[in-house]
Amino acid sequence: MSNYCFIASILPGGIELMKKWNEENIVNNKEHDTVFKAAGITREQVWIQHFPEQEQDFAIASYETNNP
């Protein structure tokens, strides 16, 4: 099993856009689940991390997969 992690900065106002996009395109979307299953992705986690010292928010994503 492999775990891939990514981090991306979020522009001002981006958190609200991300949450809206997630609700409209990911939540309860069987097509999304089918694609991830075909790719061997067994777990997806995405969270928002705020770094006060940089006054910046980041999206952090982690994907577990059966495929190396």
C-alpha positions in Angstrom: 0.0 0.0 0.0 1.2 3.5 -0.8 0.3 6.9 0.6 0.6 10.0 -1.5 0.3 13.5 0.1 0.0 16.9 -1.5 -0.2 20.4 -0.3 -1.5 23.5 -2.1 -2.0 27.1 -1.0 -5.5 28.4 -0.9 -6.1 31.9 -2.3 -8.3 34.3 -0.3 -11.9 33.3 -0.5 -10.9 29.9 -1.8 -12.1 27.9 1.3 -15.7 28.7 0.6 -15.3 27.8 -3.1 -13.7 24.5 -2.2 -16.5 23.6 0.2 -19.1 24.4 -2.4 -17.3 22.5 -5.1 -16.9 19.5 -2.8 -20.6 19.4 -2.0 -21.6 19.7 -5.7 -19.1 17.3 -7.2 -17.8 14.8 -4.6 -20.3 14.1 -1.8 -22.4 11.1 -2.7 -21.0 11.0 -6.3 -21.0 7.4 -7.5 -18.9 8.4 -10.6 -16.2 9.9 -8.4 -16.2 6.7 -6.3 -16.0 4.5 -9.4 -13.0 6.4 -10.8 -11.2 6.2 -7.5 -11.9 2.5 -7.1 -10.6 1.8 -10.6 -7.5 3.7 -9.8 -6.9 1.6 -6.7 -7.5 4.5 -4.3 -8.8 3.1 -1.0 -8.8 6.2 1.1 -9.0 9.9 0.4 -8.6 12.6 3.0 -8.5 16.4 2.4 -8.3 19.0 5.1 -7.5 22.7 5.5 -4.5 23.7 7.5 -4.0 27.3 8.7 -0.5 28.5 9.4 -0.7 31.7 11.5 2.9 32.6 11.1 2.4 32.8 7.4 -1.2 34.0 7.6 -1.9 31.4 4.9 -4.3 28.5 4.5 -3.3 25.3 2.7 -5.3 22.3 1.4 -3.6 19.0 2.4 -4.7 15.9 0.6 -3.7 12.3 1.3 -4.5 9.3 -0.9 -4.0 5.6 0.0 -3.7 3.3 -2.9 -3.2 -0.4 -3.5 -1.1 0.5 -6.6 2.5 1.5 -6.0 
